[in-house]
Amino acid sequence: MLRDYVFALGPLAAAALWGGMYVVSKWSFALVPPVTMGFFRVALGAGALWFGLRVAGTNGHGAQRPGRDDWPALLGLGGWVTLTIVTQFLGTELTNASQGSLLTMLTPVFVVVLGATLLGERVTAAKAAGIALAVAGTAVVVAGQYGLGDVAVGNAAGVALLVVASFAWAGYTVWGLSVVRRYSALTAATYSTVAATPMLGVLAVAELWYLGRDLASIPLSPPSLLAIAYLGFASTAAAWYLWYKGLEFVPAGTVAVFYFLQPVVGTALGALLLGEQVGAEFVAGSLLIGVSVWIVSRDRATDAARNPQPGET
């Protein structure tokens, strides 16, 4: 159905919203400590998602709310969110932009592996080729933007944290599939984000105590508020919903390829808003990633036949 293809592009929009997240996060840590910023981000996103859920109805498409038996799975998703945010923000603070951009390539690979291992999703030749092209395209884009020599300059602990963050987001994607398919993308995104909020709150308090700071020491300036608003509303509430929305219609491995668009969007925004220069490598890498998305999207019909969704025959 045409609707399926339209909603399957939700992860594409999510990747676009995440494109500037590393830049905003890195800049904002000069004002707000990373774990505390993660708490603000998720708390604001949880509030926005909860409001959206109330407006949409019980769970976004009229079915019953998650019951008591669903809470272990929802709390588990909250744990994946917490692990992702903490390792991602700490890793971003300790590394440079080139390392962060390159390490985004690991998330789709982890999603494909976990989808095949835990969900029994078949990795077709077209999907494998698309992932390989996307990896190559991302490497070309990053090499053109930063220079591969910059990748070696950074903190090894930060790199390790970003690897864990990539795996954690893949876990959030794959383990959330059952909740998405049983209820809705809005339900899964909302309840998992709400579950993560107190977890991150405890860690934020511990971080501020360790740094000898309190909430009064965090500047509530327009720049810091804009950063929190972007991270909370755009890269959390909207992007997480759109990411899960794609899972309502296509397998996890197919959704994963859209993640590769992050560095392309980030580079394009840098050129548009910050006047950064882009060269032939950006064009070539973007074309490779675009071809990879097209290949995997063409493979969507095969995925749908092998992994029918509820209500499909």
N, C-alpha and C positions, 0 to 999 in steps of 0.2 A: 504493500500500500504506500501511496505517496506520503501519508502522514508518518509512517514508520521511518522513511528516509529523512524527512525533515527533523524529527525528534532525534534521530541517530546522529545528527550534526550538533547536538547539544554539547558534547565534549570538545568540538571545535571552538565553540564560543567560550567554553571554560578555559581552554588553552590560551585564547586571546586575552582573557582577563588575568591569567597568571603570568602573561608575558612580561609585565612590568613589576611583578611581585618581588623579585630578588633585588631590584634597584631600590624600590621603596623600603623594603625590609632593611637592607644594608644601611641606607641613609637614616632610617628611623632609630636604629640602635644607639646612635649618638645621643638621643633624647630619652629613650625608654629601654631598659634592659630587655634582652631578647625573649626570655620566658614570660616576663610580665607583658611584653607586647603581644606574645602569643595568646595569653589569657584574655587581654582586651579584644584581640581579633576574634577569638572564638566566642566570647561572651556576647559581643555585638552581633556576630553572625547568627548565634543561637536565637537571640531575640528577634531578629528579622525573619528567620525561618519559622519560628513559632507563630509569629503574627501571620505569616503567609499561610501556614497550616490552618489557623483558625478561620481565616478568610475563605480558604478553599473548601473547608469542610473537615470531617473527622480525619481523613488521611489523604485528601487530595483527589480521590475519585469515588468517594461514597462508601467504601468498605469499612469494616469495623476497625477500631483502634487496636494497636498491638496489645496483646494480653500479657498476663504475668509470665507466661511461658516464653514470651519473646524477649523479656528483659535481659537474660544472660547474653543473648546475641547482640542486643543494642548496647549493653555495657561493654561488650567486647569491641564493638565498633568505636565506642568512645575511647577505649584504650588505644586502638590503632591511631585515632585522631591525635590523642595526647602524645604518643610516641613520635608521630610524624612532625607535629608542630615543634616540640622541644628539640629534636635532633636537627630538623631543618633550619630553625632560627639560630641555634648555637653553631651549627656547621656553617651557615651563611656568614655569621660574624667572624669566624676564624679563617675563612677562605676568600678567594678572589672571584670575580665575576666569571672568568673563563672556566674555572673549576666547577662552579655552580651550574653553568650552562651545559658543560659536558656531562656532568653527573645526572642531568635530567634524562639522559638516554637510558639509564638503568631502569627507571620505573616501568616503561612499556615492556622491556625485556622480562622483568620480574612478573608483570601481569600475565604475559603470555605463558610463562613457565608455570605459574601458580594456577592459571586457568586450565592448562592441560593436565596438570598433576591432580588438582583437587576437584575440578568440575568436569573433567573428561572432554574438554573442548579440543577439537582436532586442529592441529597447526598445519594448514594447507600450504602447498608450495607457493601460492600467491601471497599468502600472509607472511610467510618467512621471507620471501623476496622483498615485500613491502617494508618489513622491519629492517632488513639489511640496508636497503636504499635510504631509509630514514636515518639510520645511524651514520651512514656515510655523509648524508646531507648536513646533519647537525655538526659533524666534525669539520666540514668545509666552512660552514657559517661561523663557527667559533674561531677557527684558524684565521679567517679573514678579519674578524672583529678585534680579536685580542692578540693573535700570534701564539702559536703553540708553545713558545718558550715560557709564556706567562703561566701555563698550566702547572709547571713544576715549582712555581713560587707560591708557597702557601703552607698552611699548617696541616700536618698529616692527620692529626686528631679531627680537624674540621672536615677533611675529606672522608674519613671513616664515618663521621656523624651523618654526612650527606648520603652516603651509601645506605646507612640504616634508614634514613628518611625515605629514600627511594623504595626500599623494600616495604616499609611500613605503609606507604600510600598504596602500593600494590596489594598489600594485605587488606587495607580498607576497601579497596575496589572489589576484590574477589569475595571476601567474606560478607560484604554487604549485598551481594547479588540476590541471596535468598529473601532478604527483607524487601529489596526493591521489587522483586517479582511477585511477592506475596501481597504487598501493600502498594507502595508507590515510591518514586524517587524523592518526593517531598517528605514523606514520612521517614524514610531512611536517613536523609540528610539532616532533618530536624532533630530526631531523637538521638542520633549519634553525636551531634554537636552539643545538644543539651547535656548528654551524659559526660562529655569531655570537659565541660566548663568547670565543675568543682574539682576535677582532677588537676587541671591546669591552675586553678586558683590556689590550691595547696602548694604546688611547685613554685608559683609566682611569689607567694609569701616567703617560702624558703629562700628563693633567690634574693629578694630584697633584704632579708635578714642577713644573708651571707655577705652582701655588698654593703651592709650598714646603711641602707636607705629605707625610706618609707614612701607611701603614696604621695605625701606632700612634697617630696623632692622631685616628682615627675612634672615637667613643665606642661601646662595645658595651653600651649601656644597654638595659633592657627596651623602651622606646619605639622605639629604632632597630632592634632585632632584630624587633619586631613589624611595623614598616613593611617591612623587607626580606622577612619571611615572607609578608606579604600580597601584596606586589608579585611575589614569586617563585612562590609556590604558587598563589595565586588568580588574579591578573591576568595571569600568564604561562603557567604549566603548564596549569592548568585552562581558562582562557579561550582560549588559542591553540588548544588541541585542540578545544574546542567550536566555535570559529569555523570551523576547517577541516572539522569533522565535518559542518557544514551543506553544505559544498561537495561532499561525497560524493553528495548527493541533489538539490541544486537549483543553478541557475546562479548565477554570482557576483553578477549584478545583483539577483537576488532576495534573496540573503543580505545584501546591502548595507543594505537598509532597516532591519534590526534595529539597526544602528549608531546610529540616531537615538534609541534608548531610553536612551543613556548619560546625557544631562543630566536626564532624568526620574528615573532611578534615583538620580543624585547629589543632586538636590534632595530627593527623598523621604528619603534617608538623612540628609541634613542636618537635615531636620525631625524625624526620628525620634530621631537620636542626639545632635544638637547643639542641639535646641530652636529651630531656625530657623523663621521664619514663612513660610508659603506662602499664596498668595491665589487669587483667581479665575483669574488668568492661568495658574497652574500646572495647574489643573483643565482649562481650555479647551485649553491647548497639549497636555496629555497625551491628551485625547480626540482631537485632530487626529492626533497621532502614532499612537494606537491604531487609528484608522480607516485610516491609511495602511498600517499593518502588515496589517490585515485585507484591504485591497484587493490588496496585492501577494501575500499568501498565497492569496487566491482565484485569482490569476493563475498560481499554481504549476502547475496542471494543464496550462495552455497551454505554460508553459516546459518542462515535462517532455516534452510531445509533440514540441516543436521541438528539444530538446536531450537526447535519450535518454542515460541513463547506461549504463556497461558492464553487460551482462546484461539490460537492459530491451529490450522489443520494442514 
